[in-house]
Amino acid sequence: QVQFVEAGGGLVQPGGSLRLSCEVSGSVFSDTTMAWYRQTPGSRREWIALIDSRSYTIYKDSVQDRFTISRDVDKNTMYLQMNNLKLEDTAVYYCNTHPPDLRGPWGQGTQVTVSS
């Protein structure tokens, strides 16, 4: 069973930066397309950035040029560098495969709050 542990969230002012991490266990991390997702209350969880096994990346328009997804295969860890954060980036951030691996639970997520 694949497990995901997200970390790195927090409270930050608009324009600030955060770096999220996602530790993955129980899967062949290097061969799997991974993604960062986020969810706000009352909204559907959506992917915002993904990275495939060749490190090819795709971003949603809302985070393009501000967020950078990366992976460290040796550490089975994925990252999301978030710069120039905006109020609308406030959400709980999750990681998973893309499409999501529904054989097991999502991780607990990490809360990102952008507020002045």
DRENGUKOL-901866 format. One record per residue (C-alpha): residue number from 0; residue in three letters; x, y, z. Coordinates in steps of 0.25 Angstrom, whole numbers, m for minus. Layout:
# DRENGUKOL-901866
<pt><num>NUM</num><residuo>ALA</residuo><X>X</X><Y>Y</Y><Z>Z</Z></pt>
...
END
This chain:
# DRENGUKOL-901866
<pt><num>0</num><residuo>GLN</residuo><X>0</X><Y>0</Y><Z>0</Z></pt>
<pt><num>1</num><residuo>VAL</residuo><X>5</X><Y>14</Y><Z>m4</Z></pt>
<pt><num>2</num><residuo>GLN</residuo><X>7</X><Y>24</Y><Z>7</Z></pt>
<pt><num>3</num><residuo>PHE</residuo><X>9</X><Y>39</Y><Z>6</Z></pt>
<pt><num>4</num><residuo>VAL</residuo><X>14</X><Y>48</Y><Z>16</Z></pt>
<pt><num>5</num><residuo>GLU</residuo><X>13</X><Y>63</Y><Z>13</Z></pt>
<pt><num>6</num><residuo>ALA</residuo><X>20</X><Y>74</Y><Z>21</Z></pt>
<pt><num>7</num><residuo>GLY</residuo><X>25</X><Y>88</Y><Z>20</Z></pt>
<pt><num>8</num><residuo>GLY</residuo><X>12</X><Y>96</Y><Z>21</Z></pt>
<pt><num>9</num><residuo>GLY</residuo><X>10</X><Y>108</Y><Z>29</Z></pt>
<pt><num>10</num><residuo>LEU</residuo><X>5</X><Y>123</Y><Z>30</Z></pt>
<pt><num>11</num><residuo>VAL</residuo><X>11</X><Y>132</Y><Z>21</Z></pt>
<pt><num>12</num><residuo>GLN</residuo><X>9</X><Y>146</Y><Z>16</Z></pt>
<pt><num>13</num><residuo>PRO</residuo><X>5</X><Y>149</Y><Z>1</Z></pt>
<pt><num>14</num><residuo>GLY</residuo><X>17</X><Y>149</Y><Z>m7</Z></pt>
<pt><num>15</num><residuo>GLY</residuo><X>24</X><Y>140</Y><Z>2</Z></pt>
<pt><num>16</num><residuo>SER</residuo><X>30</X><Y>126</Y><Z>m1</Z></pt>
<pt><num>17</num><residuo>LEU</residuo><X>28</X><Y>112</Y><Z>5</Z></pt>
<pt><num>18</num><residuo>ARG</residuo><X>34</X><Y>98</Y><Z>1</Z></pt>
<pt><num>19</num><residuo>LEU</residuo><X>26</X><Y>86</Y><Z>3</Z></pt>
<pt><num>20</num><residuo>SER</residuo><X>31</X><Y>72</Y><Z>3</Z></pt>
<pt><num>21</num><residuo>CYS</residuo><X>24</X><Y>59</Y><Z>1</Z></pt>
<pt><num>22</num><residuo>GLU</residuo><X>31</X><Y>46</Y><Z>5</Z></pt>
<pt><num>23</num><residuo>VAL</residuo><X>26</X><Y>34</Y><Z>m2</Z></pt>
<pt><num>24</num><residuo>SER</residuo><X>27</X><Y>19</Y><Z>2</Z></pt>
<pt><num>25</num><residuo>GLY</residuo><X>21</X><Y>6</Y><Z>m3</Z></pt>
<pt><num>26</num><residuo>SER</residuo><X>22</X><Y>9</Y><Z>m18</Z></pt>
<pt><num>27</num><residuo>VAL</residuo><X>32</X><Y>10</Y><Z>m30</Z></pt>
<pt><num>28</num><residuo>PHE</residuo><X>34</X><Y>24</Y><Z>m28</Z></pt>
<pt><num>29</num><residuo>SER</residuo><X>43</X><Y>26</Y><Z>m40</Z></pt>
<pt><num>30</num><residuo>ASP</residuo><X>34</X><Y>20</Y><Z>m50</Z></pt>
<pt><num>31</num><residuo>THR</residuo><X>21</X><Y>28</Y><Z>m46</Z></pt>
<pt><num>32</num><residuo>THR</residuo><X>15</X><Y>41</Y><Z>m50</Z></pt>
<pt><num>33</num><residuo>MET</residuo><X>13</X><Y>49</Y><Z>m37</Z></pt>
<pt><num>34</num><residuo>ALA</residuo><X>5</X><Y>61</Y><Z>m34</Z></pt>
<pt><num>35</num><residuo>TRP</residuo><X>2</X><Y>72</Y><Z>m24</Z></pt>
<pt><num>36</num><residuo>TYR</residuo><X>m13</X><Y>74</Y><Z>m21</Z></pt>
<pt><num>37</num><residuo>ARG</residuo><X>m20</X><Y>85</Y><Z>m13</Z></pt>
<pt><num>38</num><residuo>GLN</residuo><X>m33</X><Y>86</Y><Z>m7</Z></pt>
<pt><num>39</num><residuo>THR</residuo><X>m41</X><Y>97</Y><Z>0</Z></pt>
<pt><num>40</num><residuo>PRO</residuo><X>m54</X><Y>96</Y><Z>8</Z></pt>
<pt><num>41</num><residuo>GLY</residuo><X>m66</X><Y>93</Y><Z>m1</Z></pt>
<pt><num>42</num><residuo>SER</residuo><X>m57</X><Y>90</Y><Z>m13</Z></pt>
<pt><num>43</num><residuo>ARG</residuo><X>m52</X><Y>78</Y><Z>m20</Z></pt>
<pt><num>44</num><residuo>ARG</residuo><X>m38</X><Y>74</Y><Z>m19</Z></pt>
<pt><num>45</num><residuo>GLU</residuo><X>m31</X><Y>77</Y><Z>m31</Z></pt>
<pt><num>46</num><residuo>TRP</residuo><X>m17</X><Y>75</Y><Z>m37</Z></pt>
<pt><num>47</num><residuo>ILE</residuo><X>m8</X><Y>87</Y><Z>m39</Z></pt>
<pt><num>48</num><residuo>ALA</residuo><X>5</X><Y>81</Y><Z>m43</Z></pt>
<pt><num>49</num><residuo>LEU</residuo><X>10</X><Y>68</Y><Z>m48</Z></pt>
<pt><num>50</num><residuo>ILE</residuo><X>24</X><Y>62</Y><Z>m51</Z></pt>
<pt><num>51</num><residuo>ASP</residuo><X>26</X><Y>49</Y><Z>m59</Z></pt>
<pt><num>52</num><residuo>SER</residuo><X>37</X><Y>39</Y><Z>m58</Z></pt>
<pt><num>53</num><residuo>ARG</residuo><X>45</X><Y>47</Y><Z>m68</Z></pt>
<pt><num>54</num><residuo>SER</residuo><X>43</X><Y>59</Y><Z>m59</Z></pt>
<pt><num>55</num><residuo>TYR</residuo><X>34</X><Y>66</Y><Z>m70</Z></pt>
<pt><num>56</num><residuo>THR</residuo><X>25</X><Y>75</Y><Z>m62</Z></pt>
<pt><num>57</num><residuo>ILE</residuo><X>12</X><Y>81</Y><Z>m65</Z></pt>
<pt><num>58</num><residuo>TYR</residuo><X>5</X><Y>92</Y><Z>m57</Z></pt>
<pt><num>59</num><residuo>LYS</residuo><X>m9</X><Y>98</Y><Z>m56</Z></pt>
<pt><num>60</num><residuo>ASP</residuo><X>m10</X><Y>112</Y><Z>m60</Z></pt>
<pt><num>61</num><residuo>SER</residuo><X>m13</X><Y>117</Y><Z>m46</Z></pt>
<pt><num>62</num><residuo>VAL</residuo><X>1</X><Y>113</Y><Z>m41</Z></pt>
<pt><num>63</num><residuo>GLN</residuo><X>9</X><Y>114</Y><Z>m54</Z></pt>
<pt><num>64</num><residuo>ASP</residuo><X>22</X><Y>122</Y><Z>m53</Z></pt>
<pt><num>65</num><residuo>ARG</residuo><X>21</X><Y>122</Y><Z>m37</Z></pt>
<pt><num>66</num><residuo>PHE</residuo><X>21</X><Y>108</Y><Z>m33</Z></pt>
<pt><num>67</num><residuo>THR</residuo><X>32</X><Y>98</Y><Z>m36</Z></pt>
<pt><num>68</num><residuo>ILE</residuo><X>30</X><Y>83</Y><Z>m35</Z></pt>
<pt><num>69</num><residuo>SER</residuo><X>42</X><Y>74</Y><Z>m33</Z></pt>
<pt><num>70</num><residuo>ARG</residuo><X>46</X><Y>60</Y><Z>m29</Z></pt>
<pt><num>71</num><residuo>ASP</residuo><X>58</X><Y>53</Y><Z>m22</Z></pt>
<pt><num>72</num><residuo>VAL</residuo><X>57</X><Y>39</Y><Z>m26</Z></pt>
<pt><num>73</num><residuo>ASP</residuo><X>68</X><Y>34</Y><Z>m16</Z></pt>
<pt><num>74</num><residuo>LYS</residuo><X>60</X><Y>40</Y><Z>m5</Z></pt>
<pt><num>75</num><residuo>ASN</residuo><X>46</X><Y>36</Y><Z>m10</Z></pt>
<pt><num>76</num><residuo>THR</residuo><X>42</X><Y>50</Y><Z>m8</Z></pt>
<pt><num>77</num><residuo>MET</residuo><X>35</X><Y>60</Y><Z>m16</Z></pt>
<pt><num>78</num><residuo>TYR</residuo><X>35</X><Y>75</Y><Z>m14</Z></pt>
<pt><num>79</num><residuo>LEU</residuo><X>27</X><Y>87</Y><Z>m17</Z></pt>
<pt><num>80</num><residuo>GLN</residuo><X>34</X><Y>101</Y><Z>m17</Z></pt>
<pt><num>81</num><residuo>MET</residuo><X>24</X><Y>112</Y><Z>m16</Z></pt>
<pt><num>82</num><residuo>ASN</residuo><X>28</X><Y>126</Y><Z>m18</Z></pt>
<pt><num>83</num><residuo>ASN</residuo><X>20</X><Y>139</Y><Z>m19</Z></pt>
<pt><num>84</num><residuo>LEU</residuo><X>8</X><Y>133</Y><Z>m11</Z></pt>
<pt><num>85</num><residuo>LYS</residuo><X>m5</X><Y>139</Y><Z>m13</Z></pt>
<pt><num>86</num><residuo>LEU</residuo><X>m18</X><Y>139</Y><Z>m3</Z></pt>
<pt><num>87</num><residuo>GLU</residuo><X>m24</X><Y>129</Y><Z>m13</Z></pt>
<pt><num>88</num><residuo>ASP</residuo><X>m13</X><Y>119</Y><Z>m11</Z></pt>
<pt><num>89</num><residuo>THR</residuo><X>m19</X><Y>116</Y><Z>3</Z></pt>
<pt><num>90</num><residuo>ALA</residuo><X>m23</X><Y>102</Y><Z>4</Z></pt>
<pt><num>91</num><residuo>VAL</residuo><X>m19</X><Y>88</Y><Z>9</Z></pt>
<pt><num>92</num><residuo>TYR</residuo><X>m8</X><Y>82</Y><Z>0</Z></pt>
<pt><num>93</num><residuo>TYR</residuo><X>m7</X><Y>67</Y><Z>m3</Z></pt>
<pt><num>94</num><residuo>CYS</residuo><X>2</X><Y>58</Y><Z>m12</Z></pt>
<pt><num>95</num><residuo>ASN</residuo><X>m2</X><Y>46</Y><Z>m19</Z></pt>
<pt><num>96</num><residuo>THR</residuo><X>1</X><Y>39</Y><Z>m32</Z></pt>
<pt><num>97</num><residuo>HIS</residuo><X>m6</X><Y>44</Y><Z>m44</Z></pt>
<pt><num>98</num><residuo>PRO</residuo><X>m17</X><Y>39</Y><Z>m46</Z></pt>
<pt><num>99</num><residuo>PRO</residuo><X>m18</X><Y>37</Y><Z>m31</Z></pt>
<pt><num>100</num><residuo>ASP</residuo><X>m15</X><Y>23</Y><Z>m25</Z></pt>
<pt><num>101</num><residuo>LEU</residuo><X>m29</X><Y>20</Y><Z>m19</Z></pt>
<pt><num>102</num><residuo>ARG</residuo><X>m25</X><Y>7</Y><Z>m13</Z></pt>
<pt><num>103</num><residuo>GLY</residuo><X>m21</X><Y>14</Y><Z>0</Z></pt>
<pt><num>104</num><residuo>PRO</residuo><X>m24</X><Y>26</Y><Z>7</Z></pt>
<pt><num>105</num><residuo>TRP</residuo><X>m19</X><Y>40</Y><Z>4</Z></pt>
<pt><num>106</num><residuo>GLY</residuo><X>m8</X><Y>46</Y><Z>13</Z></pt>
<pt><num>107</num><residuo>GLN</residuo><X>m12</X><Y>56</Y><Z>24</Z></pt>
<pt><num>108</num><residuo>GLY</residuo><X>m8</X><Y>68</Y><Z>15</Z></pt>
<pt><num>109</num><residuo>THR</residuo><X>m2</X><Y>80</Y><Z>20</Z></pt>
<pt><num>110</num><residuo>GLN</residuo><X>m9</X><Y>94</Y><Z>22</Z></pt>
<pt><num>111</num><residuo>VAL</residuo><X>m4</X><Y>106</Y><Z>15</Z></pt>
<pt><num>112</num><residuo>THR</residuo><X>m10</X><Y>119</Y><Z>19</Z></pt>
<pt><num>113</num><residuo>VAL</residuo><X>m6</X><Y>132</Y><Z>12</Z></pt>
<pt><num>114</num><residuo>SER</residuo><X>m11</X><Y>144</Y><Z>20</Z></pt>
<pt><num>115</num><residuo>SER</residuo><X>m6</X><Y>158</Y><Z>23</Z></pt>
END
